[in-house]
Amino acid sequence: MCTAPETALPPPPDYADVARTVDDAITSRRSVRAFLPAPVPRALIEHILEVASRAPSGTNMQPWCVHVVAGEAKDKLSRAILDAHGAGGEAHTRPWKYYPDELFEPYLSRKRAVGWGLYGLLGIGKGDHAQMKAQRAQNYLFFGAPVGMFFTLDARLEIGSWLDYGMFIQSIMTSARGHGLHTCPQAAFADYHRIIRAHLGLPEDHTVICGLSIGYEDTEAVVNRLRTDRVPVSTFARLIGYES
């Protein structure tokens, strides 16, 4: 009688190591604002997007639509947005609000802390609007990153799909960190949605949610010394039913 050879089962995964790896990817994620020009292979970008596509979404609708730009396509779009940014005016505004008209505490203080922390590192003084505008312009150069992404959403979808999108983008950033990359999510791009739509051939019924820069961090750049605080868990969470 022939018998199949015994096959050794692989050892069980060390979930403690897996947890540490995931935790490190999440906690080491920062909004990097200066990147090296080193290219990121297309295959790696596609892999990160494939991993991120496992993000949850209501009834598995998967509402995300991603537009990746690199090389001359990215540079051409940057030039068009920078021209519009330099001209100023009210023609370029996003069709949705990120903040309420009157921001209140504690959110106002947190927002200001990041702004002044960034400007302080760069030596930009309060009221120096020209330098503030110049720094904002770095957004539209993708902070020197070799790859940019734009995220759009069918405008007929509701707020639930925006929630799904947040989990998807977070998954992109976490996977990127696992591969030694850094990112910067950028709502600033949404102001120039008309230019982005024209350059990328987007449908008129798609909302530009944000852009994202992705690449390798320039560790020598002063701007990347910025570190932001997080409030303690006890500030935002209630644990009910646990013993003290």
C-alpha positions as a printed NumPy array, in Angstrom:
array([[  0.   ,   0.   ,   0.   ],
       [  1.299,   3.411,  -0.935],
       [  1.133,   6.044,   1.75 ],
       [  1.62 ,   9.751,   1.335],
       [  4.753,  11.078,   2.984],
       [  4.193,  12.999,   6.152],
       [  4.287,  16.746,   5.672],
       [  5.606,  18.815,   8.51 ],
       [  3.217,  21.564,   9.501],
       [  4.685,  25.065,   9.626],
       [  5.248,  26.432,  13.108],
       [  2.464,  28.65 ,  14.41 ],
       [  3.088,  32.348,  13.908],
       [  4.461,  34.364,  16.767],
       [  1.545,  36.729,  17.187],
       [  3.467,  38.797,  19.697],
       [  5.979,  39.616,  16.95 ],
       [  3.17 ,  40.344,  14.51 ],
       [  1.517,  42.681,  16.989],
       [  4.772,  44.522,  17.6  ],
       [  5.287,  44.943,  13.86 ],
       [  1.801,  46.316,  13.315],
       [  2.02 ,  48.569,  16.363],
       [  5.382,  49.907,  15.182],
       [  3.98 ,  50.667,  11.728],
       [  1.075,  52.598,  13.235],
       [  2.989,  54.489,  15.922],
       [  5.927,  55.379,  13.66 ],
       [  3.651,  56.872,  11.02 ],
       [  4.082,  60.634,  10.734],
       [  3.141,  63.267,   8.208],
       [  6.507,  63.649,   6.509],
       [  7.017,  66.945,   4.679],
       [ 10.34 ,  66.334,   2.933],
       [ 11.117,  63.253,   0.882],
       [ 14.115,  61.864,  -0.951],
       [ 13.87 ,  61.619,  -4.761],
       [ 14.586,  57.868,  -4.633],
       [ 11.98 ,  56.097,  -6.779],
       [  9.367,  53.743,  -5.376],
       [  8.8  ,  50.725,  -7.649],
       [  5.4  ,  50.419,  -9.288],
       [  5.115,  46.845,  -8.014],
       [  5.463,  48.063,  -4.41 ],
       [  2.783,  50.727,  -4.886],
       [  0.45 ,  48.123,  -6.354],
       [  1.191,  45.767,  -3.464],
       [  0.417,  48.454,  -0.873],
       [ -2.88 ,  49.233,  -2.594],
       [ -3.753,  45.542,  -2.734],
       [ -3.087,  45.18 ,   0.996],
       [ -5.081,  48.337,   1.776],
       [ -8.027,  47.059,  -0.235],
       [ -8.68 ,  44.651,   2.637],
       [ -9.9  ,  47.647,   4.661],
       [-13.511,  47.265,   5.785],
       [-16.368,  49.081,   4.106],
       [-20.111,  49.068,   4.636],
       [-21.619,  46.004,   2.935],
       [-18.231,  45.593,   1.21 ],
       [-18.971,  48.469,  -1.198],
       [-15.261,  49.367,  -1.487],
       [-16.03 ,  52.961,  -2.544],
       [-12.44 ,  54.064,  -3.072],
       [-10.984,  55.175,  -6.39 ],
       [ -7.237,  55.881,  -6.446],
       [ -5.248,  57.821,  -9.036],
       [ -1.472,  57.385,  -8.762],
       [  0.866,  59.906, -10.373],
       [  4.611,  59.779, -10.876],
       [  7.238,  61.157, -13.237],
       [  6.231,  63.812, -15.746],
       [  2.502,  63.322, -15.081],
       [  3.069,  64.295, -11.441],
       [  5.359,  67.197, -12.314],
       [  2.944,  68.601, -14.9  ],
       [  0.089,  68.543, -12.419],
       [  2.281,  70.195,  -9.774],
       [  3.148,  73.029, -12.133],
       [ -0.502,  73.683, -12.951],
       [ -1.538,  73.781,  -9.284],
       [  1.438,  75.941,  -8.31 ],
       [  0.531,  78.463, -11.009],
       [ -2.994,  78.691,  -9.615],
       [ -1.724,  78.859,  -6.041],
       [  0.613,  81.71 ,  -6.924],
       [ -2.174,  83.649,  -8.612],
       [ -4.343,  83.43 ,  -5.49 ],
       [ -7.98 ,  84.425,  -5.515],
       [-11.145,  82.612,  -4.529],
       [-11.531,  80.509,  -7.677],
       [-10.028,  77.444,  -6.036],
       [-11.919,  76.206,  -3.013],
       [-12.868,  72.69 ,  -2.037],
       [-16.546,  71.758,  -2.306],
       [-16.656,  70.387,   1.233],
       [-15.603,  71.611,   4.673],
       [-12.84 ,  70.028,   6.733],
       [-13.402,  72.276,   9.759],
       [-16.446,  74.136,  11.062],
       [-16.546,  77.88 ,  10.424],
       [-15.842,  78.535,  14.11 ],
       [-13.43 ,  75.958,  15.526],
       [-13.737,  75.463,  19.288],
       [-11.782,  73.951,  22.144],
       [-10.017,  71.642,  22.629],
       [ -9.648,  71.284,  18.866],
       [ -8.629,  74.882,  18.199],
       [ -5.636,  74.639,  20.549],
       [ -4.508,  71.336,  19.051],
       [ -4.701,  72.734,  15.533],
       [ -2.751,  75.834,  16.492],
       [ -0.08 ,  73.789,  18.273],
       [  0.696,  71.888,  15.077],
       [  0.75 ,  75.033,  12.968],
       [  3.051,  76.991,  15.242],
       [  5.208,  73.938,  15.854],
       [  5.748,  73.582,  12.119],
       [  6.354,  77.286,  11.516],
       [  8.648,  77.498,  14.526],
       [ 10.917,  74.785,  13.113],
       [ 11.043,  76.624,   9.788],
       [ 11.596,  80.058,  11.299],
       [  8.311,  81.43 ,   9.977],
       [  7.042,  84.171,  12.257],
       [  3.468,  84.947,  13.174],
       [  1.901,  87.092,  10.471],
       [  4.512,  86.192,   7.843],
       [  1.87 ,  85.287,   5.292],
       [  4.266,  85.185,   2.348],
       [  6.378,  82.47 ,   3.963],
       [  3.258,  80.618,   5.119],
       [  1.996,  80.598,   1.548],
       [  5.378,  79.4  ,   0.305],
       [  5.334,  76.547,   2.796],
       [  1.802,  75.605,   1.762],
       [  3.033,  75.483,  -1.828],
       [  5.295,  72.581,  -0.861],
       [  2.128,  70.503,  -0.635],
       [  1.675,  70.865,  -4.363],
       [  5.191,  69.604,  -5.025],
       [  4.285,  66.508,  -3.005],
       [  7.049,  67.612,  -0.616],
       [  9.546,  66.162,  -3.09 ],
       [  8.052,  62.653,  -2.962],
       [  8.409,  60.575,  -6.16 ],
       [  4.816,  59.304,  -6.01 ],
       [  1.502,  60.982,  -5.33 ],
       [ -1.979,  59.567,  -4.913],
       [ -5.387,  61.155,  -5.264],
       [ -8.518,  59.706,  -3.722],
       [-11.926,  60.345,  -5.221],
       [-15.429,  59.281,  -4.3  ],
       [-18.671,  59.09 ,  -6.258],
       [-20.528,  62.185,  -5.063],
       [-23.786,  60.255,  -4.804],
       [-22.448,  58.244,  -1.862],
       [-23.056,  59.33 ,   1.706],
       [-21.021,  59.881,   4.869],
       [-20.653,  56.158,   5.516],
       [-18.416,  55.878,   2.473],
       [-16.258,  58.726,   3.808],
       [-15.797,  56.666,   6.975],
       [-14.826,  53.669,   4.842],
       [-12.346,  55.855,   2.973],
       [-10.601,  56.88 ,   6.176],
       [ -9.951,  53.255,   7.056],
       [ -8.671,  52.595,   3.547],
       [ -6.221,  55.511,   3.541],
       [ -4.996,  54.579,   7.019],
       [ -4.339,  51.07 ,   5.701],
       [ -2.246,  52.512,   2.869],
       [ -0.154,  54.521,   5.304],
       [  0.309,  51.576,   7.656],
       [  1.351,  49.214,   4.872],
       [  3.735,  51.849,   3.517],
       [  5.446,  52.099,   6.9  ],
       [  5.856,  48.343,   6.954],
       [  7.893,  48.711,   3.768],
       [ 10.069,  51.518,   5.115],
       [  8.148,  54.3  ,   3.367],
       [  6.583,  57.43 ,   4.777],
       [  3.502,  59.346,   3.714],
       [  1.687,  62.632,   4.109],
       [ -2.092,  62.81 ,   3.613],
       [ -2.993,  66.206,   2.154],
       [ -6.442,  67.754,   2.157],
       [ -4.79 ,  70.854,   0.656],
       [ -5.089,  69.288,  -2.786],
       [ -8.892,  69.331,  -2.614],
       [ -8.848,  73.114,  -3.116],
       [ -7.619,  72.509,  -6.664],
       [-10.074,  69.774,  -7.542],
       [-10.931,  71.347, -10.888],
       [ -7.305,  71.287, -12.026],
       [ -6.845,  67.754, -10.731],
       [-10.025,  66.656, -12.485],
       [ -8.877,  68.12 , -15.796],
       [ -5.386,  66.609, -15.64 ],
       [ -6.498,  63.157, -14.542],
       [ -9.683,  62.977, -16.596],
       [-11.892,  62.469, -13.552],
       [-15.664,  62.151, -13.882],
       [-17.563,  65.302, -12.945],
       [-19.532,  63.369, -10.351],
       [-16.437,  62.365,  -8.386],
       [-15.386,  64.329,  -5.305],
       [-11.662,  64.839,  -4.718],
       [-11.174,  63.906,  -1.083],
       [ -7.437,  64.433,  -0.666],
       [ -4.013,  63.649,  -2.003],
       [ -1.168,  61.707,  -0.459],
       [  2.602,  61.881,  -0.893],
       [  4.545,  58.658,  -0.546],
       [  8.259,  57.93 ,  -0.597],
       [ 11.379,  57.714,   1.551],
       [ 11.865,  60.312,   4.279],
       [ 14.608,  62.907,   4.016],
       [ 15.905,  62.445,   7.553],
       [ 18.149,  65.516,   7.269],
       [ 15.285,  67.936,   6.607],
       [ 14.494,  70.267,   9.51 ],
       [ 10.77 ,  70.108,   8.792],
       [ 10.751,  66.392,   9.559],
       [ 11.745,  67.049,  13.161],
       [  8.144,  67.961,  13.901],
       [  6.53 ,  65.612,  16.4  ],
       [  2.92 ,  65.854,  17.441],
       [  1.471,  64.829,  20.799],
       [ -1.491,  62.572,  21.485],
       [ -3.78 ,  63.003,  24.453],
       [ -4.006,  60.115,  26.962],
       [ -6.538,  57.36 ,  26.338],
       [ -8.404,  58.473,  29.46 ],
       [ -9.114,  61.789,  27.721],
       [-11.153,  60.299,  24.908],
       [-12.236,  56.811,  26.002],
       [-14.546,  55.373,  28.641],
       [-14.067,  51.738,  29.582],
       [-17.322,  50.52 ,  31.05 ],
       [-17.722,  47.226,  32.9  ],
       [-14.079,  46.815,  33.865],
       [-12.991,  46.683,  37.45 ],
       [-10.827,  49.582,  38.588]])
